[in-house]
Amino acid sequence: MRVELGEVALEVRDSGGTGPVVLLVHGFPDTHACWRHQVPALNAAGYRTIAPDLRGFGGSGRPEGTASYAPARSVADLLELLDREGVDRVHLVGHDWGSGIVQQLAMAAPDRVASLSLLSVGHLAALRDAGWEQRRWSWYMLLFQYEGIAEEWLLRDGAARAREFLAEHPDRDEVLARLSDPGALTAALAIYRAGLPPEAMFGPELPLPPLPGPVLGLWSAGDRFLTEASMSGTGKHVAGSWRYERIDDAGHWLQLDAPERVNALLLDFLAEHA
């Protein structure tokens, strides 16, 4: 369904029902479809799932201007969406940029969060703590800051560079077709430009608030964008309970590569914090 919010319209998959609510938030360059293996498992266990396309992605609206894609704007969208759906308290699950956004939501409205599950991306302070190995793996974050240049580099020669960048994505061809639509790639990259300017990753280390627990962190051994330390070190930045799980034989899109393992871990964690 399409939900008209104050600033933007979001495409949302809502399973309905009266069970505890799980909000599933995707990252770059995905849509709610990246949760297609988790939604049935969660619904079968009695949970209501809400999985939106973030602003700028999939079927959701694309506001003008880079500033419109600051993570805080997506946090506001999600809180408004929960209000519209009559949801007071929610389990948050986020992957990639979705992890960063649900972390900000949890810090902004901790009383509304039953639990926090982070896939691939941990606390920003842990990302910094991971040192130069993580900074080396994050080279593309600098490239993505250059509007026009990054788009041309990724899409030239039939999107050869984007194809290489997303080599391990199980839905690569579908993703590339979507990003080739006019304006789609610029809107998707805007989340990097608004939310993670170079000084955030490479500048002076400013103190950051801890995450309210309980928090589950999942990292996959085949992730070529994020080091294990960037997730395992998140525990130092959690005010509450912390659980870390490593998933072998999966790449960055672990919820698609290893759905049974991810589902089992999510369901176990959610049951602990019902």
C-alpha positions in Angstrom: 0.0 0.0 0.0 1.0 3.6 -0.4 0.9 5.8 2.7 0.8 9.6 2.3 2.9 11.2 5.1 3.4 14.9 5.8 6.5 15.2 3.6 6.5 12.1 1.3 4.5 9.1 0.2 6.0 5.7 1.2 5.4 2.4 -0.4 4.7 0.0 2.6 4.1 -3.7 3.0 2.1 -4.2 6.1 1.0 -7.8 7.0 -1.7 -6.5 9.4 -2.8 -8.5 12.4 -2.7 -7.9 16.1 0.6 -9.4 17.2 3.7 -7.6 18.3 5.0 -5.3 15.5 8.4 -5.7 13.8 9.5 -2.8 11.6 11.9 -3.9 8.9 14.1 -1.2 7.4 16.2 -1.8 4.3 19.4 -0.1 3.2 21.2 0.8 0.0 20.3 0.1 -2.7 17.3 -2.0 -1.7 13.6 -1.9 -1.1 11.2 -3.7 1.3 11.7 -6.8 -1.0 15.0 -7.6 0.7 12.9 -8.9 3.7 10.9 -11.3 1.6 12.3 -14.3 3.5 11.9 -12.8 6.9 8.3 -11.6 6.6 6.6 -15.0 6.2 8.7 -16.5 9.1 7.8 -13.6 11.4 4.1 -13.7 10.4 4.0 -17.4 11.1 5.4 -16.8 14.5 2.6 -14.3 15.3 4.3 -11.0 14.5 2.9 -8.2 12.5 5.5 -6.9 10.0 5.7 -3.4 8.5 8.3 -3.1 5.8 8.5 0.3 4.0 10.6 1.6 1.1 12.6 4.5 2.5 12.2 7.9 0.9 14.2 7.9 -2.4 14.0 4.1 -2.8 11.7 1.8 -4.7 8.1 3.0 -5.0 8.4 5.7 -2.4 8.6 9.4 -3.2 11.8 11.2 -4.1 11.8 14.7 -2.6 14.0 17.4 -4.1 17.4 18.3 -2.6 20.1 16.3 -0.9 19.1 17.6 2.6 15.8 15.8 2.2 17.6 12.5 2.6 19.2 13.0 6.0 18.6 9.9 8.1 16.7 12.1 10.6 14.1 12.7 7.9 13.6 9.0 7.4 13.4 8.5 11.2 10.6 11.1 11.2 8.9 9.3 8.4 9.0 6.0 10.3 7.7 7.5 13.5 4.9 9.2 11.6 4.2 5.8 9.8 3.9 4.0 13.1 1.6 6.7 14.4 -0.6 6.4 11.4 -0.7 2.6 11.9 -1.5 2.9 15.6 1.7 1.3 16.7 3.0 2.4 20.1 5.9 0.0 20.6 7.9 -1.9 18.0 10.8 -4.3 17.4 13.2 -2.6 15.0 15.2 -4.5 12.5 17.6 -2.7 10.1 20.1 -3.7 7.4 22.9 -1.5 6.0 21.6 2.1 6.0 18.4 0.7 7.6 20.5 -0.3 10.6 21.8 3.3 11.0 18.3 4.7 10.7 16.7 2.3 13.2 19.6 3.2 15.6 18.7 6.9 15.3 15.0 6.0 15.8 15.8 4.1 19.0 17.9 6.9 20.4 15.2 9.5 19.5 12.2 7.5 20.9 13.6 4.8 23.2 10.3 4.3 25.0 8.7 3.1 21.8 11.4 0.4 21.1 11.0 -3.2 22.4 14.3 -4.4 20.8 16.8 -3.4 18.2 18.3 -5.8 15.7 21.2 -4.6 13.5 22.3 -6.4 10.4 25.8 -5.7 8.9 26.1 -2.1 10.2 26.9 -1.4 13.9 27.2 1.7 15.9 29.1 4.6 14.1 31.6 4.7 17.0 32.3 1.0 16.5 32.8 1.7 12.8 35.4 4.3 13.7 37.0 2.1 16.3 37.5 -0.6 13.6 40.4 1.6 12.4 42.1 1.9 9.0 41.0 -1.5 7.7 37.4 -0.3 7.9 38.3 3.1 6.4 40.0 1.3 3.5 36.9 -0.8 2.9 34.8 2.4 3.0 36.5 4.0 0.0 33.2 4.1 -2.0 31.6 6.4 0.7 33.9 9.2 -0.5 33.2 8.6 -4.1 29.5 8.6 -3.5 29.7 12.2 -2.2 30.3 13.6 -5.7 27.0 14.1 -7.3 27.0 13.4 -11.0 30.5 11.9 -10.9 29.5 8.9 -8.9 26.4 8.3 -11.0 28.4 8.5 -14.2 31.1 6.2 -12.9 28.6 3.6 -11.7 26.4 3.6 -14.8 28.9 4.0 -17.6 29.4 1.1 -20.0 26.1 -0.5 -19.3 26.5 0.0 -15.5 29.7 -2.2 -15.5 31.0 -0.6 -12.3 27.7 -0.8 -10.5 27.5 -4.5 -11.6 30.9 -5.1 -10.1 30.1 -3.2 -6.9 26.9 -5.2 -6.4 28.5 -8.5 -7.6 27.3 -10.5 -4.6 23.7 -9.1 -4.5 21.2 -11.9 -5.1 18.9 -9.4 -6.8 21.6 -7.5 -8.7 20.0 -7.3 -12.1 16.7 -6.2 -10.7 18.4 -3.6 -8.5 20.4 -2.2 -11.5 17.3 -2.0 -13.7 15.6 0.1 -10.9 18.7 2.3 -10.4 18.9 3.0 -14.1 15.6 4.9 -14.1 16.1 8.6 -14.4 16.8 10.2 -11.0 16.7 6.9 -9.1 20.5 6.5 -8.5 20.9 10.1 -7.4 18.0 9.7 -4.9 19.5 6.5 -3.5 23.0 8.0 -3.2 21.6 11.1 -1.4 21.5 9.1 1.8 25.3 8.9 1.8 25.6 12.6 0.9 23.2 13.8 3.6 23.9 11.2 6.2 27.5 10.3 6.1 29.7 13.2 4.9 33.5 12.5 4.9 34.0 14.2 8.3 31.7 11.7 10.0 33.8 8.8 9.0 37.2 10.3 8.5 37.2 13.5 10.7 37.7 14.1 14.4 36.0 11.5 16.6 33.2 13.2 18.4 31.4 11.5 21.3 28.3 9.6 20.3 25.4 8.5 22.5 25.0 4.8 23.3 22.2 2.6 22.0 19.4 1.6 24.3 19.3 -2.1 24.7 18.4 -4.8 24.1 20.5 -5.0 20.9 21.3 -7.9 18.6 24.1 -7.5 16.1 24.4 -9.8 13.0 27.5 -9.8 10.8 28.3 -12.1 7.9 31.8 -13.4 7.2 31.5 -12.7 3.4 30.8 -9.0 3.8 33.4 -7.0 1.8 32.1 -3.6 2.9 32.2 -3.9 6.7 34.8 -5.5 9.0 33.7 -7.8 11.9 35.1 -5.4 14.4 32.7 -2.7 13.2 29.8 -4.8 14.4 31.3 -6.9 17.2 32.7 -3.7 18.8 29.2 -2.2 19.0 28.7 -3.9 22.4 30.9 -1.2 23.9 28.3 1.4 22.8 25.1 -0.2 24.1 23.4 0.8 27.3 21.7 -2.5 28.1 22.0 -6.1 26.9 24.0 -6.9 23.8 24.2 -10.1 21.8 26.5 -10.7 18.8 26.2 -13.4 16.2 28.5 -14.1 13.3 27.0 -15.8 10.2 29.4 -17.7 8.0 28.8 -18.5 4.3 26.9 -15.3 3.6 27.8 -12.0 2.0 26.6 -8.4 2.8 23.0 -9.3 2.0 22.9 -11.9 4.7 19.1 -11.9 5.1 18.9 -13.1 1.4 22.0 -15.3 1.5 21.3 -17.2 4.7 17.6 -16.6 5.5 17.0 -19.6 7.6 19.9 -18.7 10.0 18.9 -15.1 10.1 15.3 -16.0 10.7 16.2 -18.4 13.6 18.4 -15.8 15.3 15.8 -13.0 14.9 12.9 -15.1 16.2 15.0 -16.3 19.2 16.0 -12.7 20.1 12.5 -11.3 19.7 11.1 -14.1 21.8 13.5 -13.1 24.6 12.2 -9.5 24.5 8.6 -9.9 23.7 
